[in-house]
Amino acid sequence: MTKKEKKLDENAEENKTYTQEDIDAYQTALNDAQAVAEQYLEDLQRERASFANYKRRIDQDNLMVAEIELGKSINLFLPVIDDLERALKNRPESMECNAWVDGVELILQKLRNTMAKHNVEALDIEPGDDFDPNFQEALTHEDSKDYSDGQVIEVVQTGYKLKDRIIRPACVRVAK
């Protein structure tokens, strides 16, 4: 099309008169197009929200899996801590072993500090506390003059938690 022909088409379009039926048809087509656009926008917003929820859920699941795996890894070292604590309870009396005892205490402290950095804490259970099966495992139920029914007599093995999750319950002797 030449420039002259384009100019003639434009002039013809400008001079064209529209009937009310034409205007109504254009208005209906415009309304339909706007409705479709609004529906597409709603669908897009819904999908974005769904994806954001999915991403948040995946991040939470990954964090939970990481904590579970950390708990499993830490469980591998808990017997070592138990052995070091037992060794320190039965420390030799001779002065020659003081350097050895100090070294064992430093190793134990280093392990505890490392665990604390990863939000691992020992359960704080003392003799006389009430037995709680959510945090403790009863090894024995014994008659006791000093403790009433359901109280902890002795903590046999320390329990640990990672944040709010128990990774190993405390093993205790309980009065009956």
mmCIF file of the C-alpha atoms, coordinates in Angstrom:
data_MODEL
# 
_entry.id   MODEL 
# 
loop_
_atom_site.group_PDB 
_atom_site.id 
_atom_site.type_symbol 
_atom_site.label_atom_id 
_atom_site.label_alt_id 
_atom_site.label_comp_id 
_atom_site.label_asym_id 
_atom_site.label_entity_id 
_atom_site.label_seq_id 
_atom_site.pdbx_PDB_ins_code 
_atom_site.Cartn_x 
_atom_site.Cartn_y 
_atom_site.Cartn_z 
_atom_site.occupancy 
_atom_site.B_iso_or_equiv 
_atom_site.pdbx_formal_charge 
_atom_site.auth_seq_id 
_atom_site.auth_comp_id 
_atom_site.auth_asym_id 
_atom_site.auth_atom_id 
_atom_site.pdbx_PDB_model_num 
ATOM 1   C CA . MET A 1 1   ? 0.000   0.000   0.000   1.00 0.00 ? 1   MET A CA 1 
ATOM 2   C CA . THR A 1 2   ? 1.286   3.399   -0.909  1.00 0.00 ? 2   THR A CA 1 
ATOM 3   C CA . LYS A 1 3   ? 1.203   6.473   1.272   1.00 0.00 ? 3   LYS A CA 1 
ATOM 4   C CA . LYS A 1 4   ? -1.632  7.882   -0.750  1.00 0.00 ? 4   LYS A CA 1 
ATOM 5   C CA . GLU A 1 5   ? -3.754  4.749   -0.309  1.00 0.00 ? 5   GLU A CA 1 
ATOM 6   C CA . LYS A 1 6   ? -3.099  4.711   3.449   1.00 0.00 ? 6   LYS A CA 1 
ATOM 7   C CA . LYS A 1 7   ? -4.151  8.322   3.717   1.00 0.00 ? 7   LYS A CA 1 
ATOM 8   C CA . LEU A 1 8   ? -7.388  7.586   1.831   1.00 0.00 ? 8   LEU A CA 1 
ATOM 9   C CA . ASP A 1 9   ? -8.147  4.596   4.168   1.00 0.00 ? 9   ASP A CA 1 
ATOM 10  C CA . GLU A 1 10  ? -7.540  6.729   7.249   1.00 0.00 ? 10  GLU A CA 1 
ATOM 11  C CA . ASN A 1 11  ? -9.805  9.474   5.933   1.00 0.00 ? 11  ASN A CA 1 
ATOM 12  C CA . ALA A 1 12  ? -12.495 6.930   5.110   1.00 0.00 ? 12  ALA A CA 1 
ATOM 13  C CA . GLU A 1 13  ? -12.246 5.465   8.646   1.00 0.00 ? 13  GLU A CA 1 
ATOM 14  C CA . GLU A 1 14  ? -12.539 8.914   10.220  1.00 0.00 ? 14  GLU A CA 1 
ATOM 15  C CA . ASN A 1 15  ? -15.557 9.831   8.111   1.00 0.00 ? 15  ASN A CA 1 
ATOM 16  C CA . LYS A 1 16  ? -17.305 6.533   8.743   1.00 0.00 ? 16  LYS A CA 1 
ATOM 17  C CA . THR A 1 17  ? -20.390 6.806   10.880  1.00 0.00 ? 17  THR A CA 1 
ATOM 18  C CA . TYR A 1 18  ? -21.081 4.199   13.502  1.00 0.00 ? 18  TYR A CA 1 
ATOM 19  C CA . THR A 1 19  ? -24.531 2.987   14.352  1.00 0.00 ? 19  THR A CA 1 
ATOM 20  C CA . GLN A 1 20  ? -25.665 2.257   17.874  1.00 0.00 ? 20  GLN A CA 1 
ATOM 21  C CA . GLU A 1 21  ? -25.449 -1.461  17.070  1.00 0.00 ? 21  GLU A CA 1 
ATOM 22  C CA . ASP A 1 22  ? -21.764 -1.040  16.163  1.00 0.00 ? 22  ASP A CA 1 
ATOM 23  C CA . ILE A 1 23  ? -21.091 0.849   19.371  1.00 0.00 ? 23  ILE A CA 1 
ATOM 24  C CA . ASP A 1 24  ? -22.949 -1.777  21.431  1.00 0.00 ? 24  ASP A CA 1 
ATOM 25  C CA . ALA A 1 25  ? -21.021 -4.589  19.738  1.00 0.00 ? 25  ALA A CA 1 
ATOM 26  C CA . TYR A 1 26  ? -17.703 -2.839  20.418  1.00 0.00 ? 26  TYR A CA 1 
ATOM 27  C CA . GLN A 1 27  ? -18.727 -2.187  24.027  1.00 0.00 ? 27  GLN A CA 1 
ATOM 28  C CA . THR A 1 28  ? -19.715 -5.853  24.490  1.00 0.00 ? 28  THR A CA 1 
ATOM 29  C CA . ALA A 1 29  ? -16.413 -7.004  22.976  1.00 0.00 ? 29  ALA A CA 1 
ATOM 30  C CA . LEU A 1 30  ? -14.531 -4.594  25.266  1.00 0.00 ? 30  LEU A CA 1 
ATOM 31  C CA . ASN A 1 31  ? -16.429 -5.837  28.342  1.00 0.00 ? 31  ASN A CA 1 
ATOM 32  C CA . ASP A 1 32  ? -15.740 -9.454  27.395  1.00 0.00 ? 32  ASP A CA 1 
ATOM 33  C CA . ALA A 1 33  ? -12.043 -8.715  26.889  1.00 0.00 ? 33  ALA A CA 1 
ATOM 34  C CA . GLN A 1 34  ? -11.875 -6.934  30.264  1.00 0.00 ? 34  GLN A CA 1 
ATOM 35  C CA . ALA A 1 35  ? -13.594 -9.881  31.976  1.00 0.00 ? 35  ALA A CA 1 
ATOM 36  C CA . VAL A 1 36  ? -11.110 -12.304 30.431  1.00 0.00 ? 36  VAL A CA 1 
ATOM 37  C CA . ALA A 1 37  ? -8.203  -10.059 31.464  1.00 0.00 ? 37  ALA A CA 1 
ATOM 38  C CA . GLU A 1 38  ? -9.532  -9.883  35.051  1.00 0.00 ? 38  GLU A CA 1 
ATOM 39  C CA . GLN A 1 39  ? -9.894  -13.672 35.132  1.00 0.00 ? 39  GLN A CA 1 
ATOM 40  C CA . TYR A 1 40  ? -6.322  -14.084 33.869  1.00 0.00 ? 40  TYR A CA 1 
ATOM 41  C CA . LEU A 1 41  ? -5.103  -11.667 36.539  1.00 0.00 ? 41  LEU A CA 1 
ATOM 42  C CA . GLU A 1 42  ? -6.956  -13.563 39.283  1.00 0.00 ? 42  GLU A CA 1 
ATOM 43  C CA . ASP A 1 43  ? -5.537  -16.867 38.019  1.00 0.00 ? 43  ASP A CA 1 
ATOM 44  C CA . LEU A 1 44  ? -2.031  -15.410 37.936  1.00 0.00 ? 44  LEU A CA 1 
ATOM 45  C CA . GLN A 1 45  ? -2.345  -14.038 41.473  1.00 0.00 ? 45  GLN A CA 1 
ATOM 46  C CA . ARG A 1 46  ? -3.712  -17.371 42.729  1.00 0.00 ? 46  ARG A CA 1 
ATOM 47  C CA . GLU A 1 47  ? -0.830  -19.264 41.105  1.00 0.00 ? 47  GLU A CA 1 
ATOM 48  C CA . ARG A 1 48  ? 1.726   -16.848 42.565  1.00 0.00 ? 48  ARG A CA 1 
ATOM 49  C CA . ALA A 1 49  ? 0.259   -17.316 46.043  1.00 0.00 ? 49  ALA A CA 1 
ATOM 50  C CA . SER A 1 50  ? 0.185   -21.076 45.551  1.00 0.00 ? 50  SER A CA 1 
ATOM 51  C CA . PHE A 1 51  ? 3.825   -21.082 44.466  1.00 0.00 ? 51  PHE A CA 1 
ATOM 52  C CA . ALA A 1 52  ? 4.853   -18.891 47.415  1.00 0.00 ? 52  ALA A CA 1 
ATOM 53  C CA . ASN A 1 53  ? 3.079   -21.318 49.788  1.00 0.00 ? 53  ASN A CA 1 
ATOM 54  C CA . TYR A 1 54  ? 4.740   -24.277 48.076  1.00 0.00 ? 54  TYR A CA 1 
ATOM 55  C CA . LYS A 1 55  ? 8.163   -22.663 48.370  1.00 0.00 ? 55  LYS A CA 1 
ATOM 56  C CA . ARG A 1 56  ? 7.598   -21.847 52.059  1.00 0.00 ? 56  ARG A CA 1 
ATOM 57  C CA . ARG A 1 57  ? 6.441   -25.422 52.722  1.00 0.00 ? 57  ARG A CA 1 
ATOM 58  C CA . ILE A 1 58  ? 9.494   -26.870 50.933  1.00 0.00 ? 58  ILE A CA 1 
ATOM 59  C CA . ASP A 1 59  ? 11.803  -24.590 52.920  1.00 0.00 ? 59  ASP A CA 1 
ATOM 60  C CA . GLN A 1 60  ? 10.162  -25.721 56.182  1.00 0.00 ? 60  GLN A CA 1 
ATOM 61  C CA . ASP A 1 61  ? 10.430  -29.375 55.157  1.00 0.00 ? 61  ASP A CA 1 
ATOM 62  C CA . ASN A 1 62  ? 14.101  -28.947 54.250  1.00 0.00 ? 62  ASN A CA 1 
ATOM 63  C CA . LEU A 1 63  ? 14.785  -27.249 57.581  1.00 0.00 ? 63  LEU A CA 1 
ATOM 64  C CA . MET A 1 64  ? 13.037  -30.067 59.446  1.00 0.00 ? 64  MET A CA 1 
ATOM 65  C CA . VAL A 1 65  ? 15.004  -32.718 57.523  1.00 0.00 ? 65  VAL A CA 1 
ATOM 66  C CA . ALA A 1 66  ? 18.243  -30.857 58.271  1.00 0.00 ? 66  ALA A CA 1 
ATOM 67  C CA . GLU A 1 67  ? 17.387  -30.771 61.995  1.00 0.00 ? 67  GLU A CA 1 
ATOM 68  C CA . ILE A 1 68  ? 16.539  -34.475 62.016  1.00 0.00 ? 68  ILE A CA 1 
ATOM 69  C CA . GLU A 1 69  ? 19.827  -35.303 60.312  1.00 0.00 ? 69  GLU A CA 1 
ATOM 70  C CA . LEU A 1 70  ? 21.724  -33.046 62.719  1.00 0.00 ? 70  LEU A CA 1 
ATOM 71  C CA . GLY A 1 71  ? 20.035  -34.864 65.603  1.00 0.00 ? 71  GLY A CA 1 
ATOM 72  C CA . LYS A 1 72  ? 21.100  -38.220 64.160  1.00 0.00 ? 72  LYS A CA 1 
ATOM 73  C CA . SER A 1 73  ? 24.669  -36.992 63.773  1.00 0.00 ? 73  SER A CA 1 
ATOM 74  C CA . ILE A 1 74  ? 24.768  -35.643 67.313  1.00 0.00 ? 74  ILE A CA 1 
ATOM 75  C CA . ASN A 1 75  ? 23.402  -38.940 68.639  1.00 0.00 ? 75  ASN A CA 1 
ATOM 76  C CA . LEU A 1 76  ? 26.603  -40.564 67.386  1.00 0.00 ? 76  LEU A CA 1 
ATOM 77  C CA . PHE A 1 77  ? 28.651  -38.417 69.789  1.00 0.00 ? 77  PHE A CA 1 
ATOM 78  C CA . LEU A 1 78  ? 26.430  -38.698 72.871  1.00 0.00 ? 78  LEU A CA 1 
ATOM 79  C CA . PRO A 1 79  ? 27.997  -42.018 74.012  1.00 0.00 ? 79  PRO A CA 1 
ATOM 80  C CA . VAL A 1 80  ? 31.400  -40.324 73.867  1.00 0.00 ? 80  VAL A CA 1 
ATOM 81  C CA . ILE A 1 81  ? 30.134  -37.546 76.122  1.00 0.00 ? 81  ILE A CA 1 
ATOM 82  C CA . ASP A 1 82  ? 28.641  -40.160 78.472  1.00 0.00 ? 82  ASP A CA 1 
ATOM 83  C CA . ASP A 1 83  ? 31.994  -41.967 78.642  1.00 0.00 ? 83  ASP A CA 1 
ATOM 84  C CA . LEU A 1 84  ? 33.874  -38.745 79.344  1.00 0.00 ? 84  LEU A CA 1 
ATOM 85  C CA . GLU A 1 85  ? 31.414  -37.847 82.109  1.00 0.00 ? 85  GLU A CA 1 
ATOM 86  C CA . ARG A 1 86  ? 31.795  -41.320 83.635  1.00 0.00 ? 86  ARG A CA 1 
ATOM 87  C CA . ALA A 1 87  ? 35.587  -41.026 83.458  1.00 0.00 ? 87  ALA A CA 1 
ATOM 88  C CA . LEU A 1 88  ? 35.438  -37.713 85.302  1.00 0.00 ? 88  LEU A CA 1 
ATOM 89  C CA . LYS A 1 89  ? 33.132  -39.125 87.999  1.00 0.00 ? 89  LYS A CA 1 
ATOM 90  C CA . ASN A 1 90  ? 35.699  -41.849 88.637  1.00 0.00 ? 90  ASN A CA 1 
ATOM 91  C CA . ARG A 1 91  ? 38.797  -39.668 88.431  1.00 0.00 ? 91  ARG A CA 1 
ATOM 92  C CA . PRO A 1 92  ? 41.994  -41.058 89.894  1.00 0.00 ? 92  PRO A CA 1 
ATOM 93  C CA . GLU A 1 93  ? 43.105  -39.730 93.274  1.00 0.00 ? 93  GLU A CA 1 
ATOM 94  C CA . SER A 1 94  ? 46.779  -39.423 92.444  1.00 0.00 ? 94  SER A CA 1 
ATOM 95  C CA . MET A 1 95  ? 48.210  -36.000 91.704  1.00 0.00 ? 95  MET A CA 1 
ATOM 96  C CA . GLU A 1 96  ? 50.092  -37.421 88.727  1.00 0.00 ? 96  GLU A CA 1 
ATOM 97  C CA . CYS A 1 97  ? 46.819  -37.732 86.807  1.00 0.00 ? 97  CYS A CA 1 
ATOM 98  C CA . ASN A 1 98  ? 45.688  -34.122 87.253  1.00 0.00 ? 98  ASN A CA 1 
ATOM 99  C CA . ALA A 1 99  ? 46.941  -33.124 83.794  1.00 0.00 ? 99  ALA A CA 1 
ATOM 100 C CA . TRP A 1 100 ? 45.062  -36.074 82.277  1.00 0.00 ? 100 TRP A CA 1 
ATOM 101 C CA . VAL A 1 101 ? 41.878  -35.144 84.159  1.00 0.00 ? 101 VAL A CA 1 
ATOM 102 C CA . ASP A 1 102 ? 42.204  -31.513 83.049  1.00 0.00 ? 102 ASP A CA 1 
ATOM 103 C CA . GLY A 1 103 ? 42.601  -32.667 79.449  1.00 0.00 ? 103 GLY A CA 1 
ATOM 104 C CA . VAL A 1 104 ? 39.480  -34.848 79.645  1.00 0.00 ? 104 VAL A CA 1 
ATOM 105 C CA . GLU A 1 105 ? 37.530  -31.930 81.160  1.00 0.00 ? 105 GLU A CA 1 
ATOM 106 C CA . LEU A 1 106 ? 38.655  -29.659 78.312  1.00 0.00 ? 106 LEU A CA 1 
ATOM 107 C CA . ILE A 1 107 ? 37.603  -32.213 75.695  1.00 0.00 ? 107 ILE A CA 1 
ATOM 108 C CA . LEU A 1 108 ? 34.205  -32.602 77.352  1.00 0.00 ? 108 LEU A CA 1 
ATOM 109 C CA . GLN A 1 109 ? 33.780  -28.825 77.545  1.00 0.00 ? 109 GLN A CA 1 
ATOM 110 C CA . LYS A 1 110 ? 34.703  -28.489 73.875  1.00 0.00 ? 110 LYS A CA 1 
ATOM 111 C CA . LEU A 1 111 ? 32.076  -31.068 72.900  1.00 0.00 ? 111 LEU A CA 1 
ATOM 112 C CA . ARG A 1 112 ? 29.439  -29.310 75.009  1.00 0.00 ? 112 ARG A CA 1 
ATOM 113 C CA . ASN A 1 113 ? 30.292  -25.919 73.496  1.00 0.00 ? 113 ASN A CA 1 
ATOM 114 C CA . THR A 1 114 ? 30.080  -27.342 69.975  1.00 0.00 ? 114 THR A CA 1 
ATOM 115 C CA . MET A 1 115 ? 26.693  -28.845 70.739  1.00 0.00 ? 115 MET A CA 1 
ATOM 116 C CA . ALA A 1 116 ? 25.490  -25.551 72.254  1.00 0.00 ? 116 ALA A CA 1 
ATOM 117 C CA . LYS A 1 117 ? 26.419  -23.767 69.010  1.00 0.00 ? 117 LYS A CA 1 
ATOM 118 C CA . HIS A 1 118 ? 24.026  -26.126 67.230  1.00 0.00 ? 118 HIS A CA 1 
ATOM 119 C CA . ASN A 1 119 ? 21.209  -25.518 69.767  1.00 0.00 ? 119 ASN A CA 1 
ATOM 120 C CA . VAL A 1 120 ? 21.684  -28.857 71.526  1.00 0.00 ? 120 VAL A CA 1 
ATOM 121 C CA . GLU A 1 121 ? 21.069  -28.732 75.263  1.00 0.00 ? 121 GLU A CA 1 
ATOM 122 C CA . ALA A 1 122 ? 21.212  -31.293 78.038  1.00 0.00 ? 122 ALA A CA 1 
ATOM 123 C CA . LEU A 1 123 ? 17.861  -31.854 79.739  1.00 0.00 ? 123 LEU A CA 1 
ATOM 124 C CA . ASP A 1 124 ? 17.893  -30.301 83.195  1.00 0.00 ? 124 ASP A CA 1 
ATOM 125 C CA . ILE A 1 125 ? 16.602  -33.110 85.416  1.00 0.00 ? 125 ILE A CA 1 
ATOM 126 C CA . GLU A 1 126 ? 17.465  -33.403 89.081  1.00 0.00 ? 126 GLU A CA 1 
ATOM 127 C CA . PRO A 1 127 ? 16.678  -36.061 91.696  1.00 0.00 ? 127 PRO A CA 1 
ATOM 128 C CA . GLY A 1 128 ? 13.345  -35.158 93.250  1.00 0.00 ? 128 GLY A CA 1 
ATOM 129 C CA . ASP A 1 129 ? 11.825  -33.848 90.004  1.00 0.00 ? 129 ASP A CA 1 
ATOM 130 C CA . ASP A 1 130 ? 8.581   -35.441 88.871  1.00 0.00 ? 130 ASP A CA 1 
ATOM 131 C CA . PHE A 1 131 ? 8.921   -38.153 86.236  1.00 0.00 ? 131 PHE A CA 1 
ATOM 132 C CA . ASP A 1 132 ? 7.844   -36.919 82.782  1.00 0.00 ? 132 ASP A CA 1 
ATOM 133 C CA . PRO A 1 133 ? 7.611   -39.611 80.077  1.00 0.00 ? 133 PRO A CA 1 
ATOM 134 C CA . ASN A 1 134 ? 7.902   -36.922 77.379  1.00 0.00 ? 134 ASN A CA 1 
ATOM 135 C CA . PHE A 1 135 ? 11.508  -36.218 78.374  1.00 0.00 ? 135 PHE A CA 1 
ATOM 136 C CA . GLN A 1 136 ? 12.541  -39.233 80.430  1.00 0.00 ? 136 GLN A CA 1 
ATOM 137 C CA . GLU A 1 137 ? 12.736  -42.980 80.136  1.00 0.00 ? 137 GLU A CA 1 
ATOM 138 C CA . ALA A 1 138 ? 12.228  -44.945 83.361  1.00 0.00 ? 138 ALA A CA 1 
ATOM 139 C CA . LEU A 1 139 ? 14.795  -47.690 83.728  1.00 0.00 ? 139 LEU A CA 1 
ATOM 140 C CA . THR A 1 140 ? 13.515  -48.894 87.102  1.00 0.00 ? 140 THR A CA 1 
ATOM 141 C CA . HIS A 1 141 ? 10.677  -48.256 89.542  1.00 0.00 ? 141 HIS A CA 1 
ATOM 142 C CA . GLU A 1 142 ? 12.006  -48.662 93.061  1.00 0.00 ? 142 GLU A CA 1 
ATOM 143 C CA . ASP A 1 143 ? 10.759  -48.279 96.600  1.00 0.00 ? 143 ASP A CA 1 
ATOM 144 C CA . SER A 1 144 ? 12.326  -45.258 98.241  1.00 0.00 ? 144 SER A CA 1 
ATOM 145 C CA . LYS A 1 145 ? 12.180  -43.635 101.674 1.00 0.00 ? 145 LYS A CA 1 
ATOM 146 C CA . ASP A 1 146 ? 13.552  -40.321 100.431 1.00 0.00 ? 146 ASP A CA 1 
ATOM 147 C CA . TYR A 1 147 ? 11.339  -39.783 97.380  1.00 0.00 ? 147 TYR A CA 1 
ATOM 148 C CA . SER A 1 148 ? 7.600   -39.952 96.850  1.00 0.00 ? 148 SER A CA 1 
ATOM 149 C CA . ASP A 1 149 ? 5.809   -41.895 94.142  1.00 0.00 ? 149 ASP A CA 1 
ATOM 150 C CA . GLY A 1 150 ? 6.703   -40.680 90.638  1.00 0.00 ? 150 GLY A CA 1 
ATOM 151 C CA . GLN A 1 151 ? 9.797   -38.695 91.581  1.00 0.00 ? 151 GLN A CA 1 
ATOM 152 C CA . VAL A 1 152 ? 13.184  -39.157 89.940  1.00 0.00 ? 152 VAL A CA 1 
ATOM 153 C CA . ILE A 1 153 ? 15.663  -40.915 92.249  1.00 0.00 ? 153 ILE A CA 1 
ATOM 154 C CA . GLU A 1 154 ? 18.695  -40.685 89.979  1.00 0.00 ? 154 GLU A CA 1 
ATOM 155 C CA . VAL A 1 155 ? 19.574  -39.622 86.444  1.00 0.00 ? 155 VAL A CA 1 
ATOM 156 C CA . VAL A 1 156 ? 21.451  -42.594 84.972  1.00 0.00 ? 156 VAL A CA 1 
ATOM 157 C CA . GLN A 1 157 ? 21.997  -41.098 81.521  1.00 0.00 ? 157 GLN A CA 1 
ATOM 158 C CA . THR A 1 158 ? 21.640  -37.445 80.531  1.00 0.00 ? 158 THR A CA 1 
ATOM 159 C CA . GLY A 1 159 ? 18.993  -36.602 77.957  1.00 0.00 ? 159 GLY A CA 1 
ATOM 160 C CA . TYR A 1 160 ? 19.420  -34.051 75.166  1.00 0.00 ? 160 TYR A CA 1 
ATOM 161 C CA . LYS A 1 161 ? 17.197  -31.880 73.021  1.00 0.00 ? 161 LYS A CA 1 
ATOM 162 C CA . LEU A 1 162 ? 17.794  -30.068 69.746  1.00 0.00 ? 162 LEU A CA 1 
ATOM 163 C CA . LYS A 1 163 ? 15.809  -26.837 69.930  1.00 0.00 ? 163 LYS A CA 1 
ATOM 164 C CA . ASP A 1 164 ? 12.413  -28.181 71.108  1.00 0.00 ? 164 ASP A CA 1 
ATOM 165 C CA . ARG A 1 165 ? 12.811  -31.758 69.852  1.00 0.00 ? 165 ARG A CA 1 
ATOM 166 C CA . ILE A 1 166 ? 14.094  -34.511 72.127  1.00 0.00 ? 166 ILE A CA 1 
ATOM 167 C CA . ILE A 1 167 ? 16.977  -36.357 70.462  1.00 0.00 ? 167 ILE A CA 1 
ATOM 168 C CA . ARG A 1 168 ? 17.598  -38.629 73.436  1.00 0.00 ? 168 ARG A CA 1 
ATOM 169 C CA . PRO A 1 169 ? 15.425  -38.937 76.547  1.00 0.00 ? 169 PRO A CA 1 
ATOM 170 C CA . ALA A 1 170 ? 17.081  -39.000 79.947  1.00 0.00 ? 170 ALA A CA 1 
ATOM 171 C CA . CYS A 1 171 ? 17.307  -42.464 81.519  1.00 0.00 ? 171 CYS A CA 1 
ATOM 172 C CA . VAL A 1 172 ? 16.199  -42.263 85.151  1.00 0.00 ? 172 VAL A CA 1 
ATOM 173 C CA . ARG A 1 173 ? 15.360  -44.353 88.185  1.00 0.00 ? 173 ARG A CA 1 
ATOM 174 C CA . VAL A 1 174 ? 11.887  -43.544 89.508  1.00 0.00 ? 174 VAL A CA 1 
ATOM 175 C CA . ALA A 1 175 ? 10.398  -43.973 92.988  1.00 0.00 ? 175 ALA A CA 1 
ATOM 176 C CA . LYS A 1 176 ? 7.185   -45.934 93.455  1.00 0.00 ? 176 LYS A CA 1 
# 
